[in-house]
Amino acid sequence: MKNIQLVLDVGGVLATDLDLFWSELTEQAQMPYEEVRQTYRQEIREALWQGQIEEHEFWSWLYDTFPTIEIHSLKKALTNSLYTLQGMNHLTEWNKLADLHILSNHRSEWLQPVLDPIRPILQTITISSLVGAAKPEQTIYQHCMDQLPSGKTVLFVDNKQENLEPAKALGWHTIHAKADQQWINKVTDFLHTYQ
């Protein structure tokens, strides 16, 4: 057990967000992007991310809501949307200095191909669809914290600023993972500083 507990988001940090999927859906639905996203947020987002529905129910909802879409190509677009980012290449190095944990708003089914290769070096995995709560709700942070050893320094990395605030409330250090990838050096510096 190491002194530093490094808690990482996945989307926008270790792997891409689902941008390709949303672009493909918008094109197939023949609707403006923001209209598609707004419908999704209002009708199903919370249930999807918090595991209140099964994955197949999401696909059924999509087809019922946007009848011009083709499910098979959208499933392929979703798979192609998730590919690893630079941060993934630093996990082995960081694991020498810290225990690694995942805290992500996602579907466990979709994250499995991304997480399987790194699972041996992960101490815990907290995914919203399995926990029944999503960031920035305090519940999911508490679930993650309950799995961490007490009295250790915790660093949390997320690509959304609003997701950092609940972590700060728990006394965690935070780094905002912006698209320029400068956060990677900040994590490395932090791990060396707090040894």
C-alpha positions as CSV (number, residue, x, y, z in Angstrom):
1,M,0.0,0.0,0.0
2,K,1.5,3.3,-1.1
3,N,1.1,6.7,0.6
4,I,-0.6,8.3,-2.4
5,Q,-3.9,7.1,-3.8
6,L,-4.3,8.3,-7.4
7,V,-8.0,8.3,-8.5
8,L,-8.6,8.8,-12.2
9,D,-11.6,9.5,-14.3
10,V,-11.7,7.6,-17.7
11,G,-13.6,9.7,-20.2
12,G,-11.4,12.6,-21.3
13,V,-8.6,11.4,-19.0
14,L,-7.5,7.9,-19.9
15,A,-9.8,7.4,-22.9
16,T,-11.8,9.6,-25.3
17,D,-15.3,10.7,-24.6
18,L,-18.1,9.4,-26.9
19,D,-17.8,12.3,-29.4
20,L,-17.8,10.1,-32.5
21,F,-20.9,8.3,-31.3
22,W,-22.7,11.6,-30.7
23,S,-21.7,12.9,-34.2
24,E,-22.9,9.7,-35.9
25,L,-26.2,9.8,-33.9
26,T,-26.8,13.4,-34.8
27,E,-26.2,12.8,-38.4
28,Q,-28.5,9.7,-38.5
29,A,-31.2,11.4,-36.5
30,Q,-31.1,14.4,-38.9
31,M,-31.4,16.8,-36.0
32,P,-29.2,19.5,-34.5
33,Y,-26.5,18.2,-32.1
34,E,-27.8,20.2,-29.1
35,E,-31.4,19.1,-29.7
36,V,-30.3,15.4,-29.6
37,R,-28.2,15.9,-26.5
38,Q,-30.9,17.8,-24.7
39,T,-33.4,15.0,-25.4
40,Y,-30.9,12.5,-24.1
41,R,-30.2,14.5,-20.9
42,Q,-33.8,15.1,-20.1
43,E,-35.1,11.6,-20.8
44,I,-32.5,8.9,-20.2
45,R,-29.0,10.2,-19.2
46,E,-29.4,9.7,-15.4
47,A,-31.0,6.3,-15.7
48,L,-28.3,5.1,-18.2
49,W,-25.3,6.3,-16.2
50,Q,-26.7,5.2,-12.8
51,G,-27.5,1.7,-14.0
52,Q,-31.2,2.1,-13.5
53,I,-31.7,0.6,-17.0
54,E,-30.0,-2.2,-18.9
55,E,-27.8,-1.4,-21.9
56,H,-30.4,-2.9,-24.3
57,E,-33.0,-0.5,-23.0
58,F,-30.8,2.5,-24.0
59,W,-30.6,1.2,-27.6
60,S,-34.4,0.6,-27.6
61,W,-34.9,4.2,-26.4
62,L,-32.6,5.5,-29.1
63,Y,-34.6,3.8,-31.8
64,D,-37.9,4.8,-30.4
65,T,-36.8,8.4,-30.0
66,F,-34.9,8.8,-33.3
67,P,-36.5,6.3,-35.8
68,T,-34.2,7.2,-38.7
69,I,-31.2,5.7,-37.0
70,E,-29.4,2.4,-37.7
71,I,-28.5,0.7,-34.4
72,H,-25.8,-1.6,-35.8
73,S,-23.7,1.3,-37.1
74,L,-24.3,3.3,-34.0
75,K,-23.0,0.5,-31.8
76,K,-19.9,0.4,-34.0
77,A,-19.5,4.1,-33.7
78,L,-19.7,3.8,-29.9
79,T,-17.0,1.2,-29.8
80,N,-14.8,3.3,-32.2
81,S,-15.3,6.3,-30.0
82,L,-13.5,4.8,-27.1
83,Y,-9.7,4.8,-27.6
84,T,-7.0,5.5,-25.2
85,L,-5.3,8.8,-24.6
86,Q,-1.8,9.8,-23.5
87,G,-2.5,9.4,-19.8
88,M,-2.9,5.6,-20.3
89,N,0.8,5.4,-21.2
90,H,1.9,6.8,-17.8
91,L,0.0,4.4,-15.6
92,T,2.8,1.9,-15.1
93,E,5.2,4.8,-14.1
94,W,2.6,6.3,-11.8
95,N,1.9,2.9,-10.2
96,K,5.4,2.8,-8.9
97,L,4.6,5.9,-6.8
98,A,0.9,5.5,-6.1
99,D,-2.0,3.1,-5.8
100,L,-4.3,3.5,-8.8
101,H,-8.1,3.8,-8.7
102,I,-10.8,4.5,-11.3
103,L,-13.8,6.7,-10.6
104,S,-15.9,7.2,-13.8
105,N,-19.4,8.1,-15.0
106,H,-19.9,5.4,-17.6
107,R,-21.4,2.1,-18.5
108,S,-19.3,-0.8,-17.2
109,E,-20.0,-2.7,-20.5
110,W,-18.5,0.0,-22.6
111,L,-15.5,0.6,-20.4
112,Q,-14.5,-3.1,-20.2
113,P,-12.2,-3.1,-23.3
114,V,-10.4,0.0,-22.0
115,L,-10.0,-1.2,-18.5
116,D,-9.2,-4.9,-19.0
117,P,-5.5,-4.3,-20.0
118,I,-4.8,-2.2,-16.9
119,R,-7.0,-4.1,-14.4
120,P,-4.0,-5.9,-12.8
121,I,-2.6,-2.5,-11.6
122,L,-5.9,-1.0,-10.5
123,Q,-6.7,-1.3,-6.8
124,T,-10.4,-0.3,-7.1
125,I,-12.8,0.5,-9.9
126,T,-15.9,2.7,-9.2
127,I,-18.2,3.0,-12.2
128,S,-21.5,5.0,-12.0
129,S,-23.6,2.3,-13.7
130,L,-22.6,-0.3,-11.1
131,V,-22.8,2.1,-8.1
132,G,-26.2,3.7,-8.9
133,A,-24.8,7.2,-8.6
134,A,-22.9,9.6,-10.8
135,K,-20.5,12.5,-10.4
136,P,-20.9,15.2,-9.2
137,E,-23.2,13.5,-6.6
138,Q,-21.3,13.1,-3.4
139,T,-22.6,9.4,-3.1
140,I,-20.2,8.1,-5.7
141,Y,-17.2,9.8,-4.2
142,Q,-18.0,8.4,-0.8
143,H,-18.3,4.9,-2.3
144,C,-14.9,5.3,-3.8
145,M,-13.4,6.8,-0.6
146,D,-14.8,3.9,1.5
147,Q,-12.5,1.6,-0.6
148,L,-9.4,3.7,0.0
149,P,-7.0,3.2,2.9
150,S,-7.5,5.8,5.5
151,G,-4.9,8.5,6.3
152,K,-3.4,8.5,2.8
153,T,-3.0,11.4,0.4
154,V,-5.6,11.3,-2.4
155,L,-5.2,12.9,-5.8
156,F,-8.2,13.0,-8.1
157,V,-8.0,13.7,-11.8
158,D,-11.2,14.6,-13.9
159,N,-11.8,16.4,-17.1
160,K,-14.8,18.3,-15.8
161,Q,-14.3,21.1,-13.3
162,E,-17.7,20.5,-11.7
163,N,-16.6,17.0,-10.8
164,L,-13.6,18.3,-8.8
165,E,-15.6,20.2,-6.2
166,P,-17.1,17.2,-4.4
167,A,-13.6,15.6,-4.3
168,K,-12.2,18.8,-2.7
169,A,-15.0,18.6,-0.1
170,L,-13.6,15.2,1.0
171,G,-10.1,16.7,1.4
172,W,-8.7,15.2,-1.9
173,H,-6.2,17.1,-4.0
174,T,-7.5,17.6,-7.5
175,I,-6.1,18.2,-11.0
176,H,-8.3,19.4,-13.9
177,A,-7.5,17.2,-17.0
178,K,-7.7,19.7,-19.8
179,A,-7.5,18.7,-23.5
180,D,-4.0,20.0,-23.8
181,Q,-2.7,17.1,-21.8
182,Q,-0.6,19.3,-19.5
183,W,-2.3,17.5,-16.6
184,I,0.0,14.5,-17.1
185,N,3.1,16.4,-16.1
186,K,1.2,17.9,-13.1
187,V,0.3,14.4,-11.9
188,T,3.9,13.2,-12.2
189,D,5.2,16.3,-10.4
190,F,2.6,15.8,-7.6
191,L,3.5,12.1,-7.1
192,H,7.2,13.0,-6.8
193,T,6.5,15.9,-4.5
194,Y,4.3,13.9,-2.0
195,Q,6.6,10.9,-1.7
